[in-house]
Amino acid sequence: MTANPDAAIAVRGRLLLGQHLESGTVIVRDGLIESVHREPLSDGSLPAVVIDAPIISPGMIDLQVNGAIGMEVSDRPGDIDAISRWMPRTGVTAWLPTVVTAAAELYPRVFRAWSEVNPLAGAVPLGLHLEGPFLSPARKGAHQLRYIEAATGELFESWLEETAIALVTLAPERDGTLKRIRQLKERGIVVSLGHTDAAFEQFLAGIDAGATKTTHLFNAMSPIHHRAPGSMVAALLDHRTTVGIIADAVHAHPAMVRLAIRAKGTDRIVVVSDMMTATGLGEGLYGLAGQPVHVDRRSARLDDGTLAGSILTMDAAVRNLVAWADVSIAEALHMATAVPARLLGDRTRGEIVPGTRADLTLWTDDLTVTETLVGGRRLAAHGTG
């Protein structure tokens, strides 16, 4: 790490500006982007520290992280801190720790633990993503049915004064959900529709109520039929919702990802990892919310074969999109930076413009992360100590 994060730094290379890469220089000072120059600067006008990289993007923002490196997002702040320290190696500078469906008594402990999380450990945790328990029993995926069925209105009401929550995933067809969406929106919490068996019209009603995101499009959703288009088609056609994509070629075939991009455009798709505890380690037996998960080189699955999160990293997701999704490097990076920042309403991240945080990811031409800056601090790259 840089000994003095307040010292000025110049970062030179092809900058992600909008959805294009342009040669330029970024001047970083006091943890912020001080200026952006689209022309070469003479050495005499540069700070003492100059970093050159082929590609420079805003730091990536991952909205769905269940765990990594043997740690799981739950009620232990040390686990979240450990994941925060590790994530910059993959180019991530901010993230949402994601709590999967759990027993009601866990949530108060999760909220207490949040108050003890170190926001300066590495990648910045921006708030909790509560994925469940107000989901469809028919589309539960790896979430435990007993906790979905036991979830009460009292549990939901207890969330409404919690400042730790940034995003909640709900199934719009469940009784009372439209009111809950409106309540969350009034409190500035982003609502995502997912793990849903909703009909086309029910899904649109959730968007009408204020939901702005779809959780892992194609996964744990009612299927497409030409006379009953279901939730997937509703998500693809309504541009008020930004859809999450897990670009590992396991959760969705590359052809389906290309279809989503053609339908939504790169400004309404957000790349997420949905990573779980095994990410960054290797094959073996791991856990998710107390359930055994079998991990091979490509996927993480419960005993019955159900997908249980992923072992994808965000840098790998960007490489995958460029390789098989018919998008440019700049478009793939846009979906991992500006789109999630906009979805969260965060104007301090996601773009390389003066006055925003100096959260930057430095890449080689083949999209290997070489270094990550978080608030101007230089952190270790992927594969380093």
N, C-alpha and C positions, 0 to 999 in steps of 0.2 A: 504494500500500500504506500501511497504517497505520504511522506512524513508531514507535509503541510498542505492540506487540501485547499487552503485559501490562496496559495501561490498561483500565479497565472500560468496557463498551459495553452499552447496552440496545437490543434489537431487538424491535420491536412489529409486530403484524399477526395474521393468521390462522395459527396454528401447526399443523403436522402432528403430531398426537398420536395414536398408534396409526394407525388408518385413517380418521381424521376430522380436519377442520379446525376449530379453536376459537380464538376471539380471546384473545390473551394477550401476555405480554412475557417475553423471555428476557434474563437478565443474564449477560454474559460477562465473565470475569476470568481472567487468567493462562492464557489459551488453553483454558479449560474453561467448560462451562456451570455457572455458580454456582447459579442458581435459575430456576425456571419459574413464572410467575404467570398464573393464568387469570382475573384480574380487573384492571381498569385501575389503574395506579399513578399517584400524584400526581407532578407534575414535580419536586417537592422531594426525592422519594425515589429519583430516577433518576440514573444517572451523567451526566457532562457530555456524553458522546457518545451520541446517540439516533438510531437508524436505523428509519425506518418503511417497511414494505413490505406490499403486499396479502396475499402468501402467503409463509410461511417454512417451509422443509422442512429436514430433515437434509441434509447434503451428499450428492450422489449418488455411488455406487460402481460403477465399470464393470469387470467381470470379464474382458473380452475386447477388447483393443486391440492391433491389429497395427502401427499407425502413424497418423500424422496430419501435416498441414502440411509434407509433403514428407519427413518423417522416418520411418524404419522401425525397429521393435524388433528389435535384433540384438546385435552385440558392441561397439557404440559408446555409452558412457554419455552422451555429449553429446546424442545423439538422444533418449534417454529424458528427460533434463532438459528439453529443448526442448518435448517433448510435455507434460510436467508443468506447465511454465509456461503453456501454452496452454489446457489443459483446464478450468481454473476459469471461463473465459469461457462454457463450455457448462453450468456448474453442477456439474461433477464435482470432488470433493475428494479422492478416493482411487481407485486403479485397479490393475489387474494388467497389466503389459507382457506381451504374448503373442507367443511365438516359434513360428512355424509350422514344420512339418517341414523339417529341414535336414540337411546332411551331419554325420556324427558328430563331425568335428573342429571344428565350430563351437561345440558346447555348452560345452566348457571355456572358450572365449573369452567366451561369454555370461556364464558364472558369474563370471569375473574382472572383467568390465565392471560387473557388478552391485555389486561392492564399491566402485566409484568413483562410483556414482549419488548425486546430491545429494537427500536426502529432503526438503529444505526449498525446493526450486526452485518448487513450486506445489502442484498436486494430489499427494498422497503415493503413490508406488509401493509397494504392500504386499508384493510378491513376484512371481515370474515365473509365468506360465501357459504350460506347455509343451503345445502342441496338436500332438501327434504326436511321433515318427514311428510310434508303435505303433497304427496305424489300419488300417482295412480297405482293401485295394487296390481293392475293388469300389466303395467309397464315399469315394474320396480327395478329391473336390471339386477345389479348386485346389492341393492338396498334391501334391508331386512323387513319382511312383510309385517312381523309382529310390532315393530315400532311405527310403521305407517298406519296400521290399524288402530294403534293406541293413541295416536296424536290427537290432542284436544284443542278446542278453542282457547282454553285457559293457557295452554302452552304458547300458542301464537300471541295472545295478548301480552304475555310476559316479555316478548321480544320488542315490543313497540317503543320502549324507552331506552333500549340498548344502543349506545352510540358506536359499538364495535361492528355492527352489521353494515356491509356495503352492498351485498347482493343476496337475493333469495330466489331459489328455484322452486316453482309451484306447478301443479297440474291444474289448468284452468277449469276443467269440468267438475272438479270436486265441489260439494256443497259449501257455500260461503266464500269460495276463492275469489270471486270478482270483488267483493267488499274488501278482502284482505289485500288484493293488489292495489286498490285505491288507498288503503291505509298506509301501505309501505311507500307508495309513491309520494304521498303527502309528507312523509318523513325523510324524503330524499334518498330512499333505498332503491336501488335498481332491481327490477323484477324480471326474471327470466322464466319462460315457459318450457317445461321439460318433464321427462318421465311421465308422459301424458298419453291417454287413450282418447283424447278429444276428437270429436267430429270437426270438420272444416269450420262450421259456424261457431262452435264452442271455442276453438282456438282464436278466431277473430274477435270474439267477445273479450277474451283475455287481453288482446292487444288494445281493444277499445277502452278497457278499464285502466290501461297505463303500462302494461308490460312492454319493454323495449328490446328484449333479448330472447333468443331461443337457445336452450342448453343442448349441446352436442347434437346438431341436426342429424337426422336419420337414425339415431340410436335411441331406443326406448321411447318410440313414438308410434302412434297409430299409422298403419301402412297406407300406401297409395292405391286407390282403386278408381277406375274411370267414372264410376257413378257415385262414389263416396271418397272424395279426394283426401280427406283426413288432414292431420296436423302438419305433415311435411309440406304438402302443397300450399297450405295457408301460410306457412313460414316463408316459403320461397316466393310467393306472389305479393305479400304485403311488405312494402319497403319501410314500414314503421318499425319493424323488428330487425335487429342485427343477429345473424345466426352464428353460433359457435361451430367450428370445424376442428375435429381431431385428425390431423393430416398424417396418419401413420399407415395408411393403406390396409389397416385391419378393421378399424371402426367403420370405415366407409371405403368402398372401391374407388380407385382414382377417377373412374368415369363419373361416379356420382358427385365427387368433389368438383369436377369440371362442370357438370350440370349446374351445381349450386352457384358457381362463379358466374356462369352465363346468365342465370336467372337473377341473381342479386347484385352482381358487380362487386368489385373489390372494396368498395366503400361500405358495404353492408355485411361483410364477413369478418369475423374475428377468429384468429388462430388461438387455440387453447391446447394445453398438453393433456389435462386430466391425469397427470402422473400420480403414481402411488408409491408405496414405500420402497419397492425394489428398484426404482429408477436410480441410475448411477452405480448400481452394484452388479448383479448378474443373475443367472438362472438359479432357481431354487424355490423353496416354500416360504412365503411371506404371509402377511395378514392385512385385512381391511376391515375395520370395525369389528374385530374379534372373529372374523371368518378366515379360514385358510385360503390362500391364493397361490396358484401354481403359475410360475413365471418361466417362460422359455425365451428364446432370442427375439421374439416378435410381440408377445402379448402376455397379459396377466388374466387368469381365469379362475373362477370358483370351481369346486369339485364337479359341478354339472356342466362345465364348459362356458358358463356365462361370463362375458367380459367384465372385469373388475378394475376399471381404470386402465391406465396405459403405462408403458415404460418409455414414452416419447419425451424428448426434450424440445424446447422451442427452437433451438438452432437446427435440430434435425428436421423439425416440421417445415421450416423455411426452405431447407434444401430439398425436401420432398416436393413441396409445391412447385418449385422451379423445375424440378426434374420431370414431373408428370401431370401438372395441373394447367399447363398452357398459360402461365403468368410469368412476368419478368421478375428479376431480383427485386426491383423497386416495389412492384405491386405486392409481392410476398411479404416484404418487410413492412409495408404500409399496413397490412392486415394484422401484424403483430405489434404495432406501435401506435400509430395515430388512431386506428379504429377502437382499440380497447380504451385508450385515454378519453376519447370523445364519449364513448358509451358510459363511462364513469362520471362524465362531466368535469374531468380533470384538465384544466388548461395549462397546468405547470409541466406536463409531460407529453411525450408522444410526437413532438415536432422539434426540429432544429431551427429555433427562432430566438432572437435576443429576448432575455428576460425569463426564459424558462429554465428549469433545472438542468444542470449539466449531467444528465443521465444519457450516456452514449455507449453504443456497442461498436467495436472495431472488428472488421472482417477481412479475411483474405478474399481473393477473387473467386475461390471455390467455396466460399461461405463457411469457413472455419473461423470461429471466434478467437481473436488474438488478445483482446483486452476489453475490459468493461469499466466505465466510469460511472459511479453512483454519487450524485451530488458533488462532482468534481474529484472524488477519491478514486484512485486507480486501483482496481481490484484484479485478482488472479483470473487468468483465462482458462478455458476448457482444457482439462488434461494436465493442469499444473498443480502445484502444491498449495 
